[in-house]
Amino acid sequence: MLLLLLGIIVLHVTVLVLLFVSTIVSQWVVNGGYAADLWQNCTTGDVFQCLASSSNEWLQSVQAMMILSVIFSVL
């Protein structure tokens, strides 16, 4: 029983670490001179330029759910 509880605790801590990393990391998709994440899209060329992510409704809902999941996991 103790081993099962220890396994559950390790699994939860792993999920929390992955949640924080996936919310904070700044480059989810990297393709040549292009990098994108939840918050901004960046291009590299002559000038490194970052723009806010598109205002799609699904992307805004994903951003809201990621922030809420971080808040509730801390609580």
CORNORQUI-V272259 format. One record per backbone hydrogen bond with DSSP energy under -1.0 kcal/mol. NH is the residue of the N-H (numbers start at 0). CO is the residue of the C=O. E is the energy in kcal/mol with one decimal. If there is no record, write none. Layout:
[[NH | CO | E] [NH | CO | E]]
//
This chain:
[[4 | 0 | -2.2] [5 | 1 | -2.4] [6 | 2 | -2.2] [7 | 3 | -2.1] [8 | 4 | -2.2] [9 | 5 | -2.4] [10 | 6 | -2.2] [11 | 7 | -2.3] [12 | 8 | -2.3] [13 | 9 | -2.2] [14 | 10 | -2.2] [15 | 11 | -2.3] [16 | 12 | -2.3] [17 | 13 | -2.3] [18 | 14 | -2.3] [19 | 15 | -2.4] [20 | 16 | -2.5] [21 | 17 | -2.6] [22 | 18 | -1.6] [23 | 19 | -2.2] [24 | 20 | -2.8] [27 | 35 | -2.1] [28 | 35 | -2.3] [30 | 33 | -3.0] [33 | 30 | -1.2] [34 | 41 | -2.8] [35 | 28 | -2.2] [36 | 39 | -1.5] [40 | 50 | -2.8] [41 | 34 | -3.4] [42 | 48 | -2.7] [43 | 32 | -3.1] [48 | 42 | -2.5] [50 | 40 | -2.8] [52 | 38 | -1.8] [59 | 55 | -2.0] [60 | 56 | -2.0] [61 | 57 | -1.9] [62 | 58 | -2.4] [63 | 59 | -2.2] [64 | 60 | -2.4] [65 | 61 | -2.3] [66 | 62 | -2.1] [67 | 63 | -2.6] [68 | 64 | -2.3] [69 | 65 | -1.9] [70 | 66 | -2.4] [71 | 67 | -2.9] [72 | 68 | -2.0] [73 | 69 | -1.7] [74 | 70 | -1.9]]
//
